């Protein structure tokens, strides 16, 4: 079993820019030891014949295919709406900022 000391917790807290008092460090030490014990138990499970999964639910992406729909707006209509007209395949528009 892996043991975590209060000094380990304080070093982790310092790396994480956390300030812990003595009571918080002791509680966190106990919590981390319990978490590691749980992982040790999980490591002892017999997983032979179990396929690895990345997500436990059978969900599918329900997005749709992109379809280009030709609208009624043409290049000529857009050029007619712009104040400055067209210059080298670009529209001149008024400044915003």
FENHUSUL-V753655 format. One record per residue. N is the residue number from 1. RES is the residue in one letter. SS is DSSP state (alpha for helix, beta for strand, coil for the rest). Layout:
N_RES_SS + N_RES_SS
//
This chain:
1_X_coil + 2_X_coil + 3_X_coil + 4_X_coil + 5_X_coil + 6_X_alpha + 7_X_alpha + 8_X_alpha + 9_X_alpha + 10_X_alpha + 11_X_alpha + 12_X_alpha + 13_X_alpha + 14_X_alpha + 15_X_alpha + 16_X_coil + 17_X_coil + 18_X_coil + 19_X_coil + 20_X_coil + 21_X_coil + 22_X_alpha + 23_X_alpha + 24_X_alpha + 25_X_alpha + 26_X_alpha + 27_X_alpha + 28_X_alpha + 29_X_alpha + 30_X_alpha + 31_X_alpha + 32_X_alpha + 33_X_alpha + 34_X_alpha + 35_X_alpha + 36_X_alpha + 37_X_alpha + 38_X_alpha + 39_X_alpha + 40_X_alpha + 41_X_alpha + 42_X_alpha + 43_X_alpha + 44_X_coil + 45_X_coil + 46_X_coil + 47_X_coil + 48_X_coil + 49_X_coil + 50_X_coil + 51_X_coil + 52_X_coil + 53_X_coil + 54_X_coil + 55_X_coil + 56_X_coil + 57_X_coil + 58_X_coil + 59_X_coil + 60_X_coil + 61_X_coil + 62_X_coil + 63_X_coil + 64_X_coil + 65_X_coil + 66_X_coil + 67_X_coil + 68_X_coil + 69_X_coil + 70_X_coil + 71_X_coil + 72_X_coil + 73_X_coil + 74_X_coil + 75_X_alpha + 76_X_alpha + 77_X_alpha + 78_X_alpha + 79_X_alpha + 80_X_alpha + 81_X_alpha + 82_X_coil + 83_X_coil + 84_X_coil + 85_X_coil + 86_X_beta + 87_X_beta + 88_X_coil + 89_X_coil + 90_X_beta + 91_X_beta + 92_X_coil + 93_X_coil + 94_X_coil + 95_X_coil + 96_X_coil + 97_X_coil
//
